[in-house]
Amino acid sequence: MNIKTAVGLMMLCSTGAYAGVLSMLDVATLKESELEMCPNISVEKMVNSFFEDPEWTGGKAADGRKLVNVSGTITYASQPARAMVQVWMQDDGFSVEALEINGRPQPEGMLDLLLEKMCQSARGTDHTGDPQQQAVELPFTGTRYFNFGDESEIQQSITIAPNGRVTLRTHGATSVSVDYQGMYENPLLTPAGNYRIDADKIYITDEGGDFPDPSECEVIVCETELSAP
């Protein structure tokens, strides 16, 4: 796997500061690089399209090898999970070496599957080859809570990442389940429900994205407020 060669490091007096710059440089280099299995898509784009809150950290292993850890929240077994991908940085490239989910090491096959899913997710948001494709305006970024029912202990939430990735969740009294993940559209038609968002409200729609007949809304709640955490 080829990466761009980083040049032009400034001379620093502090060894610690110098090591910090090297770590930052490794992170920046990895972000701009591409995987052979996902050409023309940067690693940063793969991560941002799949991880809800990505974090990048560089450092050195006990044996002196340089590494970059990429961590964030993903959906695993229909539940939010914390994943960490470990990448070894080399003079002529890099290699993706390990995956942990909720602190547990995963087999190589799971790592390969994750990378494939990340590539598919990034390609789904890559519209640079289609000049007619316009980005959908996001109503907000972050998480908003809503409740169409009367059960006070059960809430739903919608999280919209800056890249447009949407996560719908149901919050029960003792557990949280992920109902849907995908790219934001308005209307948002999902297996978990069909919705429209307008300002600080969310509306239930039919399967075509249209508002239901007013008579139906006399029986069920068709709109509710979106509230910030």
C-alpha positions as CSV (number, residue, x, y, z in Angstrom):
1,M,0.0,0.0,0.0
2,N,1.6,3.3,-1.1
3,I,1.4,6.5,0.9
4,K,2.6,10.0,0.2
5,T,6.0,10.7,1.7
6,A,6.0,13.4,4.3
7,V,8.8,16.0,4.0
8,G,10.0,19.2,5.6
9,L,10.1,18.5,9.3
10,M,11.3,21.5,11.3
11,M,14.1,21.2,13.8
12,L,12.9,21.2,17.4
13,C,14.9,21.4,20.6
14,S,12.6,19.2,22.6
15,T,12.7,15.5,22.0
16,G,9.1,15.2,23.3
17,A,7.9,17.9,21.0
18,Y,9.7,16.3,18.1
19,A,8.0,13.0,18.8
20,G,4.7,14.7,19.1
21,V,5.1,16.3,15.6
22,L,6.1,12.9,14.2
23,S,2.9,11.4,15.7
24,M,0.8,14.2,14.2
25,L,2.5,13.7,10.9
26,D,1.7,10.0,10.9
27,V,-1.9,10.7,11.5
28,A,-2.1,13.3,8.7
29,T,-0.3,11.0,6.3
30,L,-2.7,8.1,7.1
31,K,-5.8,10.4,6.7
32,E,-4.7,11.3,3.2
33,S,-3.8,7.8,2.2
34,E,-5.8,5.1,0.4
35,L,-6.3,1.4,0.8
36,E,-5.7,-0.9,-2.1
37,M,-9.1,-2.4,-1.6
38,C,-10.8,1.0,-1.7
39,P,-9.1,3.1,-4.4
40,N,-9.8,6.8,-4.9
41,I,-11.3,7.1,-1.4
42,S,-9.1,8.5,1.4
43,V,-8.8,6.7,4.7
44,E,-10.2,9.7,6.4
45,K,-13.3,9.6,4.3
46,M,-13.8,5.9,5.0
47,V,-13.5,6.6,8.8
48,N,-15.8,9.7,8.8
49,S,-18.5,7.9,6.9
50,F,-18.6,5.0,9.2
51,F,-17.5,6.0,12.7
52,E,-19.9,8.3,14.5
53,D,-17.2,10.2,16.6
54,P,-13.8,9.3,15.2
55,E,-10.6,9.9,17.2
56,W,-7.1,9.6,15.8
57,T,-4.0,9.1,18.0
58,G,-0.4,8.4,17.0
59,G,2.4,6.9,19.1
60,K,4.9,4.1,19.4
61,A,4.6,0.5,20.5
62,A,6.8,-1.0,23.1
63,D,9.1,-2.4,20.3
64,G,9.5,1.0,18.8
65,R,7.2,0.6,15.8
66,K,5.1,3.6,14.9
67,L,1.3,3.2,15.1
68,V,-1.9,5.2,14.6
69,N,-5.1,4.2,16.5
70,V,-8.5,5.1,15.0
71,S,-11.4,4.7,17.4
72,G,-15.0,5.6,17.4
73,T,-18.6,4.4,17.8
74,I,-20.0,1.9,15.3
75,T,-23.0,-0.4,15.2
76,Y,-22.2,-4.0,16.2
77,A,-24.9,-6.7,16.7
78,S,-27.5,-3.9,16.4
79,Q,-26.0,-2.1,19.4
80,P,-23.7,0.9,19.7
81,A,-20.1,-0.3,20.2
82,R,-16.7,1.2,20.6
83,A,-14.3,0.1,17.9
84,M,-10.5,0.7,17.5
85,V,-8.5,0.0,14.4
86,Q,-4.7,-0.2,14.8
87,V,-2.5,0.8,11.9
88,W,1.3,0.2,11.8
89,M,3.1,3.1,10.0
90,Q,6.2,2.2,7.9
91,D,8.7,4.1,5.8
92,D,7.1,2.9,2.5
93,G,3.5,2.5,3.5
94,F,1.3,1.3,6.3
95,S,-0.6,-1.9,7.2
96,V,-3.9,-2.2,9.1
97,E,-3.1,-4.8,11.7
98,A,-5.8,-5.1,14.4
99,L,-9.4,-4.5,15.4
100,E,-10.9,-4.3,18.8
101,I,-14.6,-4.0,19.6
102,N,-15.5,-3.0,23.1
103,G,-12.0,-3.7,24.1
104,R,-12.0,-7.3,22.8
105,P,-9.6,-8.3,19.9
106,Q,-11.4,-9.4,16.8
107,P,-10.3,-12.0,14.2
108,E,-8.8,-11.0,10.9
109,G,-12.0,-11.8,9.0
110,M,-13.9,-9.3,11.1
111,L,-11.3,-6.6,10.3
112,D,-11.6,-7.3,6.6
113,L,-15.4,-7.1,6.8
114,L,-15.2,-3.8,8.7
115,L,-12.9,-2.3,6.1
116,E,-15.2,-3.4,3.3
117,K,-18.2,-1.9,5.0
118,M,-16.3,1.3,5.6
119,C,-15.4,1.5,1.9
120,Q,-19.0,0.9,0.8
121,S,-20.2,3.6,3.2
122,A,-17.7,6.1,1.9
123,R,-18.6,5.3,-1.7
124,G,-22.2,5.9,-0.9
125,T,-21.4,9.4,0.1
126,D,-19.0,10.2,-2.7
127,H,-20.7,12.3,-5.3
128,T,-17.7,14.0,-6.8
129,G,-18.1,12.1,-10.0
130,D,-21.7,13.3,-10.5
131,P,-22.0,17.1,-10.9
132,Q,-25.8,16.9,-10.8
133,Q,-25.7,15.4,-7.3
134,Q,-26.5,18.1,-4.8
135,A,-25.8,17.7,-1.1
136,V,-28.9,17.6,1.1
137,E,-29.0,20.4,3.6
138,L,-28.8,19.1,7.2
139,P,-31.4,20.4,9.6
140,F,-28.9,20.1,12.5
141,T,-25.9,18.1,13.6
142,G,-25.7,16.2,16.8
143,T,-28.4,14.3,18.6
144,R,-32.1,15.2,19.2
145,Y,-34.6,13.2,21.2
146,F,-38.3,12.7,20.4
147,N,-41.3,10.6,21.6
148,F,-44.4,9.9,19.6
149,G,-45.9,7.7,22.3
150,D,-47.1,8.0,25.9
151,E,-44.4,5.7,27.4
152,S,-42.2,8.2,29.3
153,E,-39.5,5.5,29.9
154,I,-39.0,4.9,26.1
155,Q,-37.6,7.6,23.9
156,Q,-36.2,7.7,20.4
157,S,-33.3,9.8,19.2
158,I,-31.8,10.8,15.8
159,T,-28.2,11.6,15.4
160,I,-26.9,13.4,12.3
161,A,-23.1,13.6,11.8
162,P,-21.5,16.5,9.9
163,N,-21.1,14.1,6.9
164,G,-24.8,13.4,6.8
165,R,-24.8,10.0,8.3
166,V,-27.9,9.3,10.4
167,T,-28.4,7.0,13.3
168,L,-31.9,6.3,14.8
169,R,-32.0,4.8,18.2
170,T,-34.6,3.6,20.7
171,H,-33.8,4.3,24.4
172,G,-35.5,1.9,26.8
173,A,-35.4,1.9,30.5
174,T,-32.3,-0.4,30.6
175,S,-31.0,-0.6,27.1
176,V,-30.4,1.3,23.8
177,S,-30.9,-0.3,20.4
178,V,-29.9,1.0,17.0
179,D,-32.9,1.0,14.6
180,Y,-31.3,2.5,11.5
181,Q,-28.1,3.9,10.0
182,G,-27.8,5.5,6.6
183,M,-27.4,8.9,4.9
184,Y,-29.7,11.8,5.7
185,E,-32.6,12.5,3.3
186,N,-35.8,14.4,3.8
187,P,-38.2,12.5,3.9
188,L,-36.2,9.9,5.8
189,L,-37.7,6.5,4.8
190,T,-36.4,3.7,6.9
191,P,-37.4,0.2,8.0
192,A,-37.7,1.7,11.5
193,G,-40.2,4.4,10.4
194,N,-40.8,7.1,7.9
195,Y,-40.2,10.7,8.9
196,R,-39.9,14.3,7.8
197,I,-37.9,16.9,9.8
198,D,-38.8,20.6,9.7
199,A,-37.0,23.1,12.0
200,D,-37.4,21.7,15.5
201,K,-40.1,19.1,14.8
202,I,-40.3,15.6,13.4
203,Y,-43.3,14.2,11.6
204,I,-44.5,10.7,10.8
205,T,-45.1,10.1,7.0
206,D,-46.5,7.3,4.9
207,E,-44.2,5.0,2.9
208,G,-44.0,7.6,0.1
209,G,-42.8,10.4,2.4
210,D,-46.2,12.2,2.4
211,F,-48.0,13.4,5.4
212,P,-50.8,11.1,6.5
213,D,-54.5,12.1,6.3
214,P,-55.5,14.5,9.1
215,S,-58.1,12.0,10.2
216,E,-55.3,9.5,11.0
217,C,-53.6,12.1,13.2
218,E,-56.7,12.2,15.4
219,V,-55.9,8.6,16.4
220,I,-52.1,8.6,16.5
221,V,-49.5,11.3,17.2
222,C,-48.1,12.5,13.8
223,E,-45.7,15.2,15.0
224,T,-43.6,15.9,18.0
225,E,-40.8,18.3,19.2
226,L,-37.1,17.5,18.8
227,S,-35.2,18.2,22.0
228,A,-31.5,18.6,22.5
229,P,-29.8,16.5,25.2
